[in-house]
Amino acid sequence: MTLRRVLSASAQSLLILGIVLAANVAPAQETIPAPAPIAAPASDPRIDQIHALISGTLDVGVDPQSLFEVSLLDEDAIAVESVRVRVLLKAVDEASTPISRREKHRTVAAPNASGTPTLRDDIKNLDASEWQTRIALDRARLEFYSLSGARREALLVAHDNRQRAARPLETEEERQARESETERHQVLEAARKARSEAERLVGEVLAQVIAVESQVRHFRSRLKDERNQLIARQDIVLGWQRRVRQAKASTEVRADATYDALRRALKTSRNDLNRSLNVLSASSSDVPSLGKDKLAEIPPEIASDHVRARQNTVERAISMARRTERTLQEDRASTLLDEISTFNRERLGLLAFLSPDKRSAITGFTLEGWDQARSEARHLSLVLRYHWHVVGTWLAHLRSSGSPKISQWRTVAMGIPWVILALLFVWLRRRTPVWLRLLYHRAGESDRLDRRTSPSIQRRAVRFCMRIHRPLEWLLLVFIVMWLLPARARGLLEVQLLASAIGWILGGALVVDVINAIAAGGRVGLVHEEDAVPGLRLRSLRLVGRTVVVFALILVTTARLVGKGTVYSWVFSTCWFTAIPIFLLLIRWWRNTVFERLERARKTIPLRAWILSNQSGWKSFLAAMLGAVLLFTTGTVKIVRGWFSDVDLVRRAHAYLFRRELDKLEETHESARLDPISADALTALHPEAIAEQWLPNPADSILEQVSRRVTDQQGGVIALVGRRGMGKSTLLTELSKRAPTDFHQMVCTSDTALKDIQQLWSKDASASGAPALMLLDDAQALLKPVIGGLARLDEIMLFTREHAARTVWVFAFDASIWPLLKRARDGRPLVDETHVLEAWDEVQIGALLKDRNQRAGIEPLYDDLLDSLAPNLDIHDRTEALRVKEVGYVRMLWDHVRGNPGVALEAWRTSLGVDSAGQVHVRALHVPDATALETLPDSSLFVLRAVLQLAPAAIEDIARATRLDHDQVRNVCQYGRSAGFFMEENERVSVTWPWLRPIIRILERRHLLVTA
C-alpha cells in the first residue's frame, strides 16, 4: 500500500475514533449488565499464522506478506497502520463496556439529535462471529506491529532462512524468482533510503530559504538606511548654499576660503558619483540569492509544496529588493549629479566675489588654473557618463516595453512618420531647385512683359531663395524631427546637445549663404560672373563660418555642462587669436583680386595710390590687407545704403534733405541766366500730352484685368478712380489699343446726356448689337454736388446696367468727387469693380521723365546742382556725382508730387532752362508759393473745392454747389485767374497744373477734401 493509501486509511480511523468518542463521552454512573457473550466464531487461519510468525514457527509454505495489508518493508506504513489499528481497537473496547442505568435512560429517552443509530447500535447489528474474527485479526497484526523494527526484520529473515532450508533443491526458475525478489527488496530499500534523503534535502532547502529570507530582510533595512542618508545629503547641499551666500556678503578672504572648501566638497562628490557610475555600469547586485533550485531533483511524491511556496515568496522578495537596490543606485547617481551641478554652480557664482589675485589664478594660465581645468574636464566626463547611462537605460526600456507583438506594432507605428518624413524630404530636395528655377524664369518673363527696367520683388525673392534654400530645408527637417520625438527623448541632454550642435551648424551655413547671396547682388546661377570671385567669396565665408561655429559649439557646450569657468574663459580668450591666421589666410586668397578691384576703382585717394604702388615686395602683404579693409568698408557702406534706400521713410527724408541742399545752393551761388525751354519741348512735356508708349506703372494689373474681361466678353461696369494727373486718360487710351474688338470712347462734359451715350453705344454696332468696350472719361462731369445732382448719373448707370451683359463699361472718376458719390449711393451696387490708381514710385517717375525727355529731344544737365568742390574732381568722379544728383532730384520730385506723374511732369518742365549755348539745365525745384492760399477766406476755399470737383465748372454750377452769391463766385474766379489758380476756357473754370498740388494740400489740411 502506498503512503497516500495509508494516510487515507489513517484518516478514516481517526474519523471513526472521533465518532465513537462523541457518542460515548459520559460520566460512568449506574451500570447495566453486558449482553450475553456470543459464541466464539471459527478462527481466521491468518491469526494463528501471525502468532506462529511471532514465535518463529510459521509454516515455510506461507509468505509473511500475505498476512498483512501493508508492506512489511515500509516502516512508515507499518507505523501509521499500527496507530490506526490501536485507535480502532480502543474505540471498539470502549463501545463494548457496560453503561449506567442513568445513561441508558438518557439514551432511550433522548436519542441523538440526528436520529441516527450510535456505534453501539451498529455493533449490535453486525454479525458477531465475523466482527470478532476481524477484531482478533487486527489484534494479532497489532501485536506484530508493536515489535521493534529489528525484531520484525529478524523474524522475517529467520522465516526466509527456514523456507530456504526447507527447499530440497532450488531450480533455476526458483533461483531467478528468489533473486528477483531479493532485487525487489533491495529496490524497495533503496527507495526508502532515497525518500529519507529527499525529505532531508527538503528540510535543508527550507532552512536555506529561511536564512536567505532573513538576509533579504536585513538588506532591505540597510537600503532604507542608505535612502535616508541620500536624503540627508540634500540638507548638506542646502548648508553649502547658505555658506556661499554668507561668503558673498562677507570679505574676500572668507570668499577665498569658502571657495577652496567648496572645491574639496565638490571633489568628494565627484568621487562618489564616479563610484556610483561604476556600480551602475557593472550591473552587479549585493542582494543574496537562493542559488540553484535543489527541489527540482526531488520526486513529485515527496511533500515539498510548502517549501516551494515559501521559496517563491522569497524569490519575489529578492526581485523586489534588487529593484529597490537598482532604483537606489539610480537615485544616488541622479542626486550626486544634481549635487555636483549645484556645487559647481555655486562655485562659479562665487568667482566674482573672490580676490583679484585668486580669481586671476583660477581663470588664467597658471598651475591653479590648470588644476581647475582638469577638474572641469573630469566634471564634464562624469556628466557625459551619466547621460550616456541614461540614454542606454532609455533605449533598453524602449526595446523591452510591452509584449513582442505589441512592441513590433508600436515600432511600426512609430517608424511610419519617420519613413514618410524621409521620403518627403528626399522628394522635395530633388524638386526644389527645379521649382525655383521655373519660378525665376516666369518672374523674368513677367518683368519683360511689364517692361520693367529692374527685377521685380518677386524675382529678387526667388533669386534669393535659390541661394539659401538648402540650409533652410535641413533646418525645417531638424525642426520636424524634434517635433516628432517623444517628450522624454526631447528632454534628454544628449538630444538637446545634438540639436544645439546641428542648429549651430545649419544656422552657420544659412548665414554664410545669406551673406553670399547679398554680396552676389543681381548675379545668380543663371548668370556667369566675370571671374572666380564667387567661388573665392563662398570659400572664404565658409572658412569664417566654420571657425565661428566650432568655437561657438565649444563655448555653448562648456557653458551648459560645466559653466562659465576656467575652460570657458580659456576658450573665449584664445578664440580671438584665431582671427589673426584666418585673416592672413584670407588676405593671401584675395590678394590679386584686391589689387585688381582697386585698379578699376575711379576714385583716387592717397591710400589707394600707396596700395597700388606696393603690389610686390615685402610691403605687398600689408598693402593687400589695407586694400581688403578699404574695399570691405566701401562695399558694406554701399550695401547698407542700398538697404536704407528701399525704406519709404528714408527715401522721403533723403528727398527733404536734398531739397534743402538745393535751396541753400541756390541762395549761396548765383546761377547763370536761363531762358525757358522751347514751346515744342514744353508741349512734349505737358501732363496732358498723349503718351505714345505705355510705361510700367502700378496700373499694370488694372490694365490686365480689364483687358481680360473684354477678351472673355464677361461684361460689367468698372470705375477707375484717381486724382488729376494719375493717368486715367492714358489708361483708357491703352485699353482702346489692346481691345481686340470694337470699342467706343468719349469724354464726358456737363452737357453729356443719356441720349448721347445711347447714340454712341448703338453707333456702328456689331452683328450682336453690342460693342465690347465703352470708355467714358471725365465721368465726374455727369454729376454735380448739389441737390438732385445725381439724377443724370443714375439714368446713365441704369442704362449701362441693362446693357452690361457683354459690354465692359469703364467710367473714369476724379478722386475728389468719388467719396461724395460713394457715400450717396452706398446702399446700392453702383459698379461691379472699383480700381483706385496708386501712386508711382521714384523709379517709374524717373522712367517717365526719361521717356518724355527723349520725345522732347532734350538731354538735361545737372551741372548747376554740383557744389564748389565739383571742379576739383576727375571725369569719373564728376560723372558719379552727377548720377547721384540725378537720382536725388528724381527722388525729391517723387516726394514733392506724392507719386502723381502728371504733377511731376509739370514740376519737371518748369524746372528746366536753356542757357545761351542751347543746353538744357536742371534748376532747383520751382513751385508756386502757397502763402496766398493760406490767406483766403472759407468761402473762397469752398469755391476752390467746387472748381476742383466740377472741373471744368461753370459759374452757375459753382454757385449752386457752394450756395454763394453769383457775383461773389465770379469775383473769386477772377481773383483766381489773376493769381494763376484758375484758367478759363469756354466760360468754364478749372485749376491750373502748377497750382493743382497746393490747392489739394490746403483743402485736405482744412478737411474740405477727402482722399479716395
Solvent accessible surface area in square Angstrom, and as a share of the most:
residue,aa,sasa,rsa
1,M,63,0.28
2,T,84,0.49
3,L,60,0.30
4,R,196,0.71
5,R,141,0.51
6,V,1,0.00
7,L,98,0.49
8,S,54,0.35
9,A,22,0.17
10,S,20,0.13
11,A,60,0.46
12,Q,113,0.50
13,S,4,0.03
14,L,107,0.53
15,L,116,0.58
16,I,73,0.37
17,L,32,0.16
18,G,38,0.37
19,I,97,0.49
20,V,1,0.00
21,L,77,0.38
22,A,86,0.66
23,A,50,0.39
24,N,37,0.19
25,V,118,0.68
26,A,39,0.31
27,P,83,0.52
28,A,103,0.80
29,Q,71,0.32
30,E,80,0.36
31,T,84,0.49
32,I,34,0.17
33,P,124,0.78
34,A,59,0.46
35,P,110,0.69
36,A,86,0.66
37,P,133,0.83
38,I,109,0.55
39,A,85,0.66
40,A,97,0.75
41,P,37,0.23
42,A,94,0.73
43,S,75,0.49
44,D,24,0.12
45,P,87,0.55
46,R,85,0.31
47,I,17,0.09
48,D,89,0.46
49,Q,50,0.22
50,I,0,0.00
51,H,80,0.36
52,A,21,0.17
53,L,1,0.01
54,I,28,0.14
55,S,78,0.50
56,G,29,0.28
57,T,97,0.57
58,L,3,0.01
59,D,88,0.46
60,V,52,0.30
61,G,69,0.66
62,V,29,0.17
63,D,82,0.43
64,P,12,0.07
65,Q,69,0.31
66,S,72,0.46
67,L,3,0.02
68,F,13,0.05
69,E,79,0.35
70,V,1,0.01
71,S,30,0.19
72,L,14,0.07
73,L,58,0.29
74,D,44,0.23
75,E,72,0.32
76,D,77,0.40
77,A,0,0.00
78,I,3,0.01
79,A,55,0.43
80,V,34,0.20
81,E,7,0.03
82,S,10,0.07
83,V,81,0.46
84,R,33,0.12
85,V,1,0.01
86,R,109,0.40
87,V,25,0.14
88,L,34,0.17
89,L,8,0.04
90,K,122,0.52
91,A,1,0.01
92,V,11,0.07
93,D,60,0.31
94,E,61,0.27
95,A,5,0.04
96,S,69,0.45
97,T,71,0.41
98,P,72,0.46
99,I,37,0.19
100,S,4,0.03
101,R,143,0.52
102,R,144,0.53
103,E,34,0.15
104,K,90,0.38
105,H,130,0.58
106,R,109,0.40
107,T,62,0.36
108,V,111,0.64
109,A,68,0.53
110,A,63,0.49
111,P,90,0.56
112,N,62,0.32
113,A,116,0.90
114,S,85,0.55
115,G,58,0.56
116,T,75,0.44
117,P,85,0.54
118,T,37,0.21
119,L,34,0.17
120,R,54,0.20
121,D,54,0.28
122,D,62,0.32
123,I,34,0.17
124,K,149,0.63
125,N,119,0.61
126,L,90,0.45
127,D,79,0.41
128,A,20,0.15
129,S,40,0.26
130,E,118,0.53
131,W,56,0.20
132,Q,82,0.36
133,T,28,0.16
134,R,93,0.34
135,I,11,0.06
136,A,37,0.29
137,L,2,0.01
138,D,3,0.02
139,R,108,0.39
140,A,3,0.02
141,R,7,0.02
142,L,26,0.13
143,E,76,0.34
144,F,0,0.00
145,Y,9,0.03
146,S,69,0.45
147,L,43,0.21
148,S,69,0.45
149,G,28,0.27
150,A,78,0.60
151,R,112,0.41
152,R,19,0.07
153,E,114,0.51
154,A,52,0.40
155,L,11,0.06
156,L,34,0.17
157,V,79,0.46
158,A,47,0.37
159,H,3,0.01
160,D,55,0.28
161,N,74,0.38
162,R,78,0.28
163,Q,33,0.15
164,R,117,0.43
165,A,87,0.68
166,A,53,0.41
167,R,86,0.31
168,P,134,0.84
169,L,148,0.74
170,E,61,0.27
171,T,67,0.39
172,E,88,0.39
173,E,123,0.55
174,E,74,0.33
175,R,83,0.30
176,Q,100,0.45
177,A,63,0.49
178,R,74,0.27
179,E,68,0.30
180,S,65,0.42
181,E,66,0.30
182,T,57,0.33
183,E,104,0.47
184,R,115,0.42
185,H,68,0.31
186,Q,110,0.49
187,V,97,0.56
188,L,67,0.33
189,E,63,0.28
190,A,60,0.46
191,A,54,0.42
192,R,87,0.32
193,K,121,0.51
194,A,58,0.45
195,R,58,0.21
196,S,57,0.37
197,E,85,0.38
198,A,9,0.07
199,E,85,0.38
200,R,117,0.43
201,L,35,0.17
202,V,11,0.07
203,G,38,0.36
204,E,79,0.35
205,V,6,0.03
206,L,46,0.23
207,A,60,0.47
208,Q,68,0.30
209,V,1,0.01
210,I,72,0.37
211,A,50,0.39
212,V,10,0.06
213,E,39,0.17
214,S,37,0.24
215,Q,95,0.42
216,V,3,0.02
217,R,139,0.51
218,H,125,0.56
219,F,14,0.06
220,R,92,0.33
221,S,59,0.38
222,R,116,0.42
223,L,8,0.04
224,K,136,0.58
225,D,73,0.38
226,E,47,0.21
227,R,73,0.26
228,N,82,0.42
229,Q,120,0.53
230,L,12,0.06
231,I,95,0.48
232,A,48,0.37
233,R,62,0.23
234,Q,99,0.44
235,D,95,0.49
236,I,99,0.50
237,V,19,0.11
238,L,103,0.51
239,G,21,0.20
240,W,38,0.13
241,Q,37,0.16
242,R,125,0.46
243,R,101,0.37
244,V,0,0.00
245,R,142,0.52
246,Q,84,0.37
247,A,1,0.01
248,K,64,0.27
249,A,94,0.73
250,S,46,0.30
251,T,89,0.52
252,E,88,0.39
253,V,118,0.68
254,R,107,0.39
255,A,1,0.00
256,D,27,0.14
257,A,58,0.45
258,T,3,0.02
259,Y,0,0.00
260,D,51,0.27
261,A,11,0.09
262,L,0,0.00
263,R,50,0.18
264,R,153,0.56
265,A,21,0.16
266,L,2,0.01
267,K,128,0.54
268,T,76,0.44
269,S,2,0.02
270,R,10,0.04
271,N,49,0.25
272,D,24,0.13
273,L,0,0.00
274,N,42,0.22
275,R,137,0.50
276,S,6,0.04
277,L,5,0.03
278,N,70,0.36
279,V,64,0.37
280,L,3,0.02
281,S,82,0.53
282,A,67,0.52
283,S,81,0.52
284,S,68,0.44
285,S,53,0.34
286,D,102,0.53
287,V,9,0.05
288,P,33,0.21
289,S,61,0.40
290,L,10,0.05
291,G,61,0.58
292,K,165,0.70
293,D,59,0.30
294,K,89,0.38
295,L,0,0.00
296,A,78,0.60
297,E,127,0.57
298,I,15,0.07
299,P,53,0.33
300,P,133,0.84
301,E,109,0.49
302,I,11,0.06
303,A,83,0.64
304,S,7,0.04
305,D,115,0.59
306,H,109,0.49
307,V,0,0.00
308,R,85,0.31
309,A,59,0.46
310,R,96,0.35
311,Q,21,0.09
312,N,79,0.41
313,T,63,0.37
314,V,1,0.01
315,E,78,0.35
316,R,149,0.54
317,A,26,0.20
318,I,4,0.02
319,S,48,0.31
320,M,87,0.39
321,A,0,0.00
322,R,103,0.38
323,R,140,0.51
324,T,51,0.30
325,E,13,0.06
326,R,79,0.29
327,T,66,0.39
328,L,4,0.02
329,Q,14,0.06
330,E,45,0.20
331,D,45,0.23
332,R,65,0.24
333,A,0,0.00
334,S,40,0.26
335,T,26,0.15
336,L,2,0.01
337,L,16,0.08
338,D,84,0.43
339,E,8,0.03
340,I,0,0.00
341,S,41,0.26
342,T,15,0.09
343,F,3,0.01
344,N,6,0.03
345,R,138,0.50
346,E,28,0.13
347,R,1,0.00
348,L,35,0.17
349,G,31,0.30
350,L,0,0.00
351,L,18,0.09
352,A,78,0.61
353,F,89,0.37
354,L,3,0.01
355,S,21,0.14
356,P,77,0.49
357,D,121,0.63
358,K,36,0.15
359,R,80,0.29
360,S,69,0.45
361,A,25,0.20
362,I,1,0.01
363,T,34,0.20
364,G,20,0.19
365,F,118,0.49
366,T,58,0.34
367,L,158,0.79
368,E,55,0.25
369,G,0,0.00
370,W,128,0.45
371,D,54,0.28
372,Q,2,0.01
373,A,11,0.08
374,R,146,0.53
375,S,20,0.13
376,E,1,0.00
377,A,56,0.44
378,R,79,0.29
379,H,2,0.01
380,L,54,0.27
381,S,51,0.33
382,L,4,0.02
383,V,8,0.05
384,L,80,0.40
385,R,91,0.33
386,Y,25,0.09
387,H,30,0.14
388,W,191,0.67
389,H,35,0.16
390,V,36,0.21
391,V,28,0.16
392,G,37,0.36
393,T,58,0.34
394,W,37,0.13
395,L,70,0.35
396,A,44,0.34
397,H,100,0.45
398,L,58,0.29
399,R,177,0.65
400,S,84,0.54
401,S,22,0.14
402,G,60,0.58
403,S,50,0.32
404,P,105,0.66
405,K,141,0.60
406,I,108,0.55
407,S,23,0.15
408,Q,120,0.53
409,W,171,0.60
410,R,115,0.42
411,T,91,0.53
412,V,81,0.47
413,A,61,0.47
414,M,72,0.32
415,G,26,0.25
416,I,90,0.45
417,P,53,0.33
418,W,84,0.30
419,V,87,0.50
420,I,102,0.52
421,L,19,0.10
422,A,53,0.41
423,L,119,0.59
424,L,89,0.44
425,F,26,0.11
426,V,69,0.39
427,W,107,0.38
428,L,59,0.30
429,R,63,0.23
430,R,174,0.63
431,R,89,0.32
432,T,22,0.13
433,P,40,0.25
434,V,95,0.55
435,W,109,0.38
436,L,23,0.11
437,R,100,0.37
438,L,84,0.42
439,L,87,0.43
440,Y,11,0.04
441,H,89,0.40
442,R,144,0.52
443,A,14,0.10
444,G,1,0.01
445,E,90,0.41
446,S,52,0.34
447,D,9,0.05
448,R,158,0.58
449,L,147,0.73
450,D,38,0.20
451,R,118,0.43
452,R,106,0.39
453,T,113,0.66
454,S,60,0.39
455,P,48,0.30
456,S,11,0.07
457,I,125,0.64
458,Q,123,0.55
459,R,53,0.19
460,R,106,0.39
461,A,51,0.39
462,V,22,0.13
463,R,28,0.10
464,F,69,0.29
465,C,51,0.31
466,M,32,0.14
467,R,60,0.22
468,I,13,0.06
469,H,21,0.09
470,R,86,0.31
471,P,8,0.05
472,L,76,0.38
473,E,26,0.12
474,W,102,0.36
475,L,50,0.25
476,L,103,0.51
477,L,31,0.15
478,V,31,0.18
479,F,141,0.59
480,I,48,0.25
481,V,41,0.24
482,M,45,0.20
483,W,180,0.63
484,L,51,0.26
485,L,36,0.18
486,P,53,0.33
487,A,77,0.59
488,R,132,0.48
489,A,1,0.01
490,R,88,0.32
491,G,52,0.50
492,L,17,0.08
493,L,25,0.12
494,E,46,0.21
495,V,30,0.17
496,Q,55,0.24
497,L,30,0.15
498,L,111,0.55
499,A,23,0.18
500,S,30,0.20
501,A,27,0.21
502,I,58,0.29
503,G,30,0.29
504,W,103,0.36
505,I,93,0.47
506,L,24,0.12
507,G,23,0.22
508,G,15,0.15
509,A,43,0.34
510,L,36,0.18
511,V,84,0.48
512,V,10,0.06
513,D,23,0.12
514,V,40,0.23
515,I,80,0.41
516,N,11,0.06
517,A,7,0.06
518,I,56,0.28
519,A,39,0.30
520,A,1,0.01
521,G,41,0.39
522,G,50,0.48
523,R,89,0.32
524,V,3,0.02
525,G,58,0.56
526,L,55,0.28
527,V,81,0.47
528,H,170,0.76
529,E,37,0.17
530,E,147,0.66
531,D,57,0.30
532,A,83,0.64
533,V,8,0.05
534,P,35,0.22
535,G,49,0.47
536,L,25,0.13
537,R,24,0.09
538,L,41,0.20
539,R,125,0.46
540,S,10,0.06
541,L,37,0.18
542,R,108,0.39
543,L,46,0.23
544,V,60,0.34
545,G,13,0.13
546,R,159,0.58
547,T,28,0.16
548,V,86,0.50
549,V,15,0.09
550,V,81,0.47
551,F,47,0.19
552,A,14,0.11
553,L,37,0.18
554,I,72,0.37
555,L,25,0.13
556,V,50,0.29
557,T,48,0.28
558,T,12,0.07
559,A,33,0.25
560,R,119,0.44
561,L,16,0.08
562,V,5,0.03
563,G,12,0.11
564,K,131,0.56
565,G,2,0.02
566,T,0,0.00
567,V,39,0.23
568,Y,42,0.16
569,S,34,0.22
570,W,33,0.11
571,V,23,0.13
572,F,95,0.39
573,S,52,0.33
574,T,56,0.33
575,C,22,0.13
576,W,161,0.56
577,F,136,0.57
578,T,38,0.22
579,A,55,0.43
580,I,103,0.52
581,P,76,0.48
582,I,27,0.14
583,F,73,0.31
584,L,69,0.34
585,L,64,0.32
586,L,31,0.16
587,I,6,0.03
588,R,177,0.65
589,W,64,0.23
590,W,49,0.17
591,R,77,0.28
592,N,111,0.57
593,T,20,0.11
594,V,6,0.03
595,F,12,0.05
596,E,87,0.39
597,R,85,0.31
598,L,2,0.01
599,E,96,0.43
600,R,135,0.49
601,A,39,0.30
602,R,114,0.42
603,K,131,0.55
604,T,89,0.52
605,I,59,0.30
606,P,119,0.75
607,L,72,0.36
608,R,28,0.10
609,A,50,0.39
610,W,92,0.32
611,I,0,0.00
612,L,41,0.20
613,S,84,0.54
614,N,23,0.12
615,Q,64,0.28
616,S,89,0.57
617,G,57,0.55
618,W,208,0.73
619,K,76,0.32
620,S,3,0.02
621,F,69,0.29
622,L,84,0.42
623,A,0,0.00
624,A,0,0.00
625,M,49,0.22
626,L,66,0.33
627,G,0,0.00
628,A,22,0.17
629,V,80,0.46
630,L,36,0.18
631,L,51,0.25
632,F,148,0.62
633,T,69,0.40
634,T,59,0.34
635,G,28,0.26
636,T,56,0.32
637,V,83,0.48
638,K,127,0.54
639,I,64,0.32
640,V,54,0.31
641,R,151,0.55
642,G,34,0.33
643,W,136,0.48
644,F,110,0.46
645,S,28,0.18
646,D,96,0.50
647,V,71,0.41
648,D,65,0.34
649,L,137,0.68
650,V,52,0.30
651,R,36,0.13
652,R,83,0.30
653,A,49,0.38
654,H,67,0.30
655,A,1,0.01
656,Y,122,0.47
657,L,112,0.56
658,F,10,0.04
659,R,72,0.26
660,R,108,0.39
661,E,80,0.36
662,L,4,0.02
663,D,55,0.28
664,K,115,0.49
665,L,24,0.12
666,E,95,0.42
667,E,143,0.64
668,T,104,0.60
669,H,85,0.38
670,E,178,0.80
671,S,75,0.48
672,A,80,0.62
673,R,208,0.76
674,L,23,0.12
675,D,70,0.36
676,P,110,0.69
677,I,9,0.05
678,S,69,0.44
679,A,75,0.58
680,D,119,0.62
681,A,2,0.02
682,L,55,0.28
683,T,90,0.52
684,A,17,0.13
685,L,0,0.00
686,H,47,0.21
687,P,20,0.13
688,E,109,0.49
689,A,23,0.18
690,I,133,0.67
691,A,21,0.16
692,E,131,0.59
693,Q,94,0.42
694,W,22,0.08
695,L,23,0.12
696,P,21,0.13
697,N,9,0.04
698,P,37,0.23
699,A,10,0.08
700,D,23,0.12
701,S,61,0.39
702,I,15,0.07
703,L,2,0.01
704,E,80,0.36
705,Q,81,0.36
706,V,1,0.00
707,S,21,0.14
708,R,134,0.49
709,R,42,0.15
710,V,5,0.03
711,T,85,0.49
712,D,81,0.42
713,Q,83,0.37
714,Q,100,0.45
715,G,1,0.01
716,G,5,0.05
717,V,0,0.00
718,I,0,0.00
719,A,0,0.00
720,L,0,0.00
721,V,0,0.00
722,G,3,0.02
723,R,32,0.12
724,R,44,0.16
725,G,18,0.17
726,M,19,0.08
727,G,25,0.24
728,K,18,0.07
729,S,60,0.39
730,T,49,0.28
731,L,1,0.00
732,L,0,0.00
733,T,40,0.23
734,E,21,0.09
735,L,4,0.02
736,S,14,0.09
737,K,118,0.50
738,R,89,0.33
739,A,18,0.14
740,P,85,0.53
741,T,64,0.37
742,D,50,0.26
743,F,76,0.32
744,H,23,0.10
745,Q,71,0.31
746,M,38,0.17
747,V,89,0.51
748,C,3,0.02
749,T,67,0.39
750,S,23,0.15
751,D,113,0.58
752,T,7,0.04
753,A,32,0.25
754,L,42,0.21
755,K,128,0.54
756,D,48,0.25
757,I,0,0.00
758,Q,68,0.30
759,Q,119,0.53
760,L,32,0.16
761,W,37,0.13
762,S,63,0.40
763,K,119,0.50
764,D,113,0.59
765,A,45,0.35
766,S,47,0.30
767,A,118,0.92
768,S,63,0.40
769,G,32,0.30
770,A,25,0.19
771,P,1,0.01
772,A,10,0.08
773,L,1,0.00
774,M,0,0.00
775,L,0,0.00
776,L,0,0.00
777,D,8,0.04
778,D,45,0.23
779,A,0,0.00
780,Q,15,0.06
781,A,13,0.10
782,L,0,0.00
783,L,1,0.00
784,K,44,0.19
785,P,33,0.21
786,V,28,0.16
787,I,149,0.76
788,G,61,0.59
789,G,12,0.11
790,L,23,0.11
791,A,59,0.45
792,R,52,0.19
793,L,0,0.00
794,D,38,0.20
795,E,90,0.40
796,I,0,0.00
797,M,11,0.05
798,L,114,0.57
799,F,20,0.08
800,T,0,0.00
801,R,89,0.32
802,E,116,0.52
803,H,53,0.24
804,A,13,0.10
805,A,84,0.65
806,R,110,0.40
807,T,1,0.00
808,V,0,0.00
809,W,0,0.00
810,V,0,0.00
811,F,0,0.00
812,A,0,0.00
813,F,0,0.00
814,D,15,0.08
815,A,4,0.03
816,S,4,0.03
817,I,1,0.00
818,W,18,0.06
819,P,16,0.10
820,L,56,0.28
821,L,0,0.00
822,K,116,0.49
823,R,154,0.56
824,A,45,0.35
825,R,44,0.16
826,D,109,0.56
827,G,86,0.82
828,R,133,0.49
829,P,113,0.71
830,L,23,0.12
831,V,23,0.13
832,D,70,0.36
833,E,50,0.23
834,T,65,0.38
835,H,26,0.11
836,V,70,0.40
837,L,14,0.07
838,E,118,0.53
839,A,57,0.44
840,W,24,0.08
841,D,58,0.30
842,E,17,0.07
843,V,83,0.48
844,Q,26,0.12
845,I,0,0.00
846,G,11,0.11
847,A,26,0.20
848,L,13,0.07
849,L,6,0.03
850,K,119,0.50
851,D,23,0.12
852,R,11,0.04
853,N,15,0.08
854,Q,144,0.64
855,R,76,0.28
856,A,22,0.17
857,G,67,0.65
858,I,29,0.14
859,E,140,0.63
860,P,19,0.12
861,L,58,0.29
862,Y,24,0.09
863,D,49,0.25
864,D,58,0.30
865,L,6,0.03
866,L,19,0.09
867,D,73,0.38
868,S,78,0.51
869,L,116,0.58
870,A,6,0.04
871,P,103,0.65
872,N,123,0.63
873,L,79,0.39
874,D,60,0.31
875,I,121,0.61
876,H,94,0.42
877,D,21,0.11
878,R,66,0.24
879,T,79,0.46
880,E,58,0.26
881,A,26,0.20
882,L,43,0.21
883,R,128,0.47
884,V,76,0.44
885,K,26,0.11
886,E,53,0.24
887,V,62,0.35
888,G,1,0.01
889,Y,0,0.00
890,V,19,0.11
891,R,27,0.10
892,M,3,0.01
893,L,0,0.00
894,W,10,0.04
895,D,37,0.19
896,H,11,0.05
897,V,8,0.04
898,R,114,0.42
899,G,0,0.00
900,N,12,0.06
901,P,7,0.05
902,G,5,0.05
903,V,12,0.07
904,A,0,0.00
905,L,4,0.02
906,E,8,0.03
907,A,8,0.06
908,W,2,0.01
909,R,39,0.14
910,T,49,0.29
911,S,0,0.00
912,L,2,0.01
913,G,0,0.00
914,V,30,0.17
915,D,32,0.17
916,S,125,0.80
917,A,83,0.64
918,G,49,0.47
919,Q,88,0.39
920,V,15,0.08
921,H,23,0.10
922,V,0,0.00
923,R,62,0.23
924,A,9,0.07
925,L,21,0.11
926,H,79,0.35
927,V,56,0.32
928,P,40,0.25
929,D,103,0.54
930,A,39,0.30
931,T,82,0.47
932,A,37,0.29
933,L,0,0.00
934,E,73,0.33
935,T,106,0.62
936,L,22,0.11
937,P,79,0.50
938,D,91,0.47
939,S,26,0.17
940,S,7,0.05
941,L,1,0.01
942,F,73,0.30
943,V,0,0.00
944,L,1,0.01
945,R,77,0.28
946,A,4,0.03
947,V,0,0.00
948,L,14,0.07
949,Q,19,0.08
950,L,15,0.08
951,A,25,0.19
952,P,69,0.43
953,A,1,0.01
954,A,16,0.12
955,I,17,0.08
956,E,97,0.43
957,D,16,0.08
958,I,0,0.00
959,A,14,0.11
960,R,136,0.50
961,A,25,0.19
962,T,22,0.13
963,R,190,0.69
964,L,41,0.20
965,D,86,0.45
966,H,67,0.30
967,D,92,0.48
968,Q,72,0.32
969,V,0,0.00
970,R,100,0.37
971,N,92,0.47
972,V,22,0.12
973,C,1,0.00
974,Q,85,0.38
975,Y,103,0.39
976,G,1,0.01
977,R,84,0.31
978,S,93,0.60
979,A,38,0.30
980,G,28,0.26
981,F,2,0.01
982,F,6,0.03
983,M,81,0.36
984,E,81,0.36
985,E,121,0.54
986,N,130,0.67
987,E,142,0.64
988,R,57,0.21
989,V,1,0.00
990,S,14,0.09
991,V,1,0.00
992,T,20,0.12
993,W,17,0.06
994,P,57,0.36
995,W,27,0.10
996,L,0,0.00
997,R,42,0.15
998,P,15,0.09
999,I,0,0.00
1000,I,11,0.06
1001,R,101,0.37
1002,I,2,0.01
1003,L,0,0.00
1004,E,39,0.18
1005,R,124,0.45
1006,R,88,0.32
1007,H,164,0.73
1008,L,37,0.18
1009,L,11,0.05
1010,V,86,0.49
1011,T,83,0.48
1012,A,48,0.37
